[in-house]
Amino acid sequence: QVQLVESGGGLVQAGGSLRLSCAASTRTFGSYVMGWFRPVPGKEREFVSVITWRGGRISYADSVKGRFTISRDNAKNMVYLQMNSLKPEDTAVYYCAADFESTPTKWDQSMFAPGSRGPNYWGQGTQVTVSS
């Protein structure tokens, strides 16, 4: 069982920045590929970003590429999402997620498709609101 707790959301003006944090309670943090997703209009869940254990493979949705940066600290069981140049369309609840030994390709292409089971675990989410 993995428990994930997100923090760092809030209200920010367009062009601003936020840093989301995710604390994972598990003794096997290194076994999980970690990432973030968000619900958007028309989609139950949308992939945002993913990072493998050693950070060797990272992937971003096209909509956030160049603006968001994902990182993880395995010693602290933490995952971060630095969000810069925020846009009103980034407004959403952001969920931290963990999936056992999956691949970034799976996260990007199928993990959040309609009818898919989604990741093994996700948190309660943190609200990000970007005003125009």
C-alpha positions as CSV (number, residue, x, y, z in Angstrom):
1,Q,0.0,0.0,0.0
2,V,1.3,3.5,-0.9
3,Q,-0.1,6.7,0.5
4,L,0.5,9.9,-1.4
5,V,0.0,13.4,-0.1
6,E,0.2,16.4,-2.3
7,S,0.8,20.0,-1.3
8,G,1.8,23.3,-2.8
9,G,-1.3,24.2,-4.8
10,G,-2.9,27.6,-4.7
11,L,-4.1,30.6,-6.6
12,V,-1.6,32.3,-9.0
13,Q,-1.8,34.8,-11.8
14,A,-1.1,33.8,-15.4
15,G,2.6,33.7,-15.9
16,G,3.3,32.8,-12.3
17,S,4.9,29.7,-10.8
18,L,4.0,27.1,-8.3
19,R,5.9,24.1,-6.9
20,L,3.9,21.0,-6.1
21,S,5.2,18.4,-3.7
22,C,4.2,14.8,-3.1
23,A,5.1,12.8,-0.1
24,A,5.0,9.0,-0.5
25,S,4.7,6.6,2.4
26,T,6.2,3.4,1.3
27,R,9.3,1.4,2.0
28,T,9.7,0.5,-1.7
29,F,9.6,4.0,-3.2
30,G,12.2,3.1,-5.7
31,S,10.0,0.4,-7.2
32,Y,7.5,2.9,-8.4
33,V,7.4,5.2,-11.4
34,M,6.0,8.5,-10.2
35,G,4.1,11.1,-12.0
36,W,1.3,13.7,-12.1
37,F,-2.1,13.8,-13.8
38,R,-5.0,16.2,-13.8
39,P,-8.7,16.1,-14.9
40,V,-9.5,18.5,-17.6
41,P,-12.7,19.4,-19.4
42,G,-13.6,16.5,-21.7
43,K,-11.2,14.1,-20.1
44,E,-11.5,12.2,-16.8
45,R,-7.7,12.2,-16.4
46,E,-4.9,13.8,-18.4
47,F,-1.3,12.8,-18.2
48,V,1.0,15.7,-17.1
49,S,4.4,14.2,-16.4
50,V,6.3,11.1,-15.2
51,I,9.7,10.2,-13.9
52,T,11.4,6.9,-13.4
53,W,13.2,5.9,-10.2
54,R,16.7,7.3,-11.0
55,G,15.2,10.1,-13.1
56,G,16.7,8.6,-16.2
57,R,13.5,8.8,-18.1
58,I,11.2,11.7,-17.9
59,S,8.2,12.6,-20.1
60,Y,5.8,15.5,-20.3
61,A,2.5,16.2,-22.0
62,D,2.9,18.4,-25.0
63,S,0.7,21.0,-23.2
64,V,3.2,21.5,-20.4
65,K,6.5,20.8,-22.1
66,G,9.1,23.5,-21.6
67,R,7.1,25.0,-18.7
68,F,6.9,22.2,-16.1
69,T,9.8,20.2,-14.5
70,I,9.4,17.0,-12.6
71,S,11.9,15.7,-10.1
72,R,12.2,13.2,-7.3
73,D,14.2,12.8,-4.1
74,N,14.4,9.1,-3.4
75,A,16.1,9.6,0.0
76,K,13.1,11.6,1.1
77,N,10.3,9.7,-0.8
78,M,9.3,13.0,-2.5
79,V,8.3,14.0,-6.0
80,Y,8.0,17.5,-7.2
81,L,6.4,19.4,-10.0
82,Q,7.8,22.8,-10.7
83,M,5.3,24.7,-12.8
84,N,6.4,27.9,-14.5
85,S,4.7,30.3,-17.0
86,L,1.3,29.0,-15.8
87,K,-1.7,29.5,-18.0
88,P,-5.4,29.7,-17.1
89,E,-5.9,26.3,-18.9
90,D,-3.6,24.8,-16.3
91,T,-6.3,25.3,-13.7
92,A,-7.1,21.8,-12.3
93,V,-6.7,19.5,-9.3
94,Y,-3.3,17.9,-9.7
95,Y,-2.9,14.4,-8.5
96,C,0.4,12.6,-7.6
97,A,0.4,9.0,-8.7
98,A,2.6,5.9,-8.4
99,D,2.6,2.9,-10.6
100,F,4.7,-0.3,-10.0
101,E,7.4,-0.8,-12.6
102,S,5.6,0.8,-15.4
103,T,7.1,2.9,-18.3
104,P,6.9,6.5,-19.2
105,T,5.4,5.5,-22.6
106,K,2.6,3.7,-20.8
107,W,1.9,6.8,-18.8
108,D,1.9,9.0,-21.9
109,Q,-0.1,6.8,-24.2
110,S,-2.5,4.5,-22.3
111,M,-2.5,4.9,-18.5
112,F,-5.2,7.6,-18.6
113,A,-7.2,6.6,-21.7
114,P,-10.9,6.1,-21.2
115,G,-11.6,2.8,-19.5
116,S,-8.0,2.2,-18.4
117,R,-7.4,1.2,-14.8
118,G,-5.1,4.2,-14.2
119,P,-2.1,4.1,-11.9
120,N,-1.8,1.8,-8.9
121,Y,-2.1,4.7,-6.4
122,W,-2.9,8.4,-6.3
123,G,-3.4,11.0,-3.7
124,Q,-6.2,13.3,-2.8
125,G,-5.0,16.1,-5.1
126,T,-4.1,19.7,-4.7
127,Q,-6.0,22.5,-6.4
128,V,-4.1,24.8,-8.8
129,T,-6.0,27.9,-10.0
130,V,-4.5,30.3,-12.5
131,S,-6.2,33.6,-13.0
132,S,-6.0,35.5,-16.2
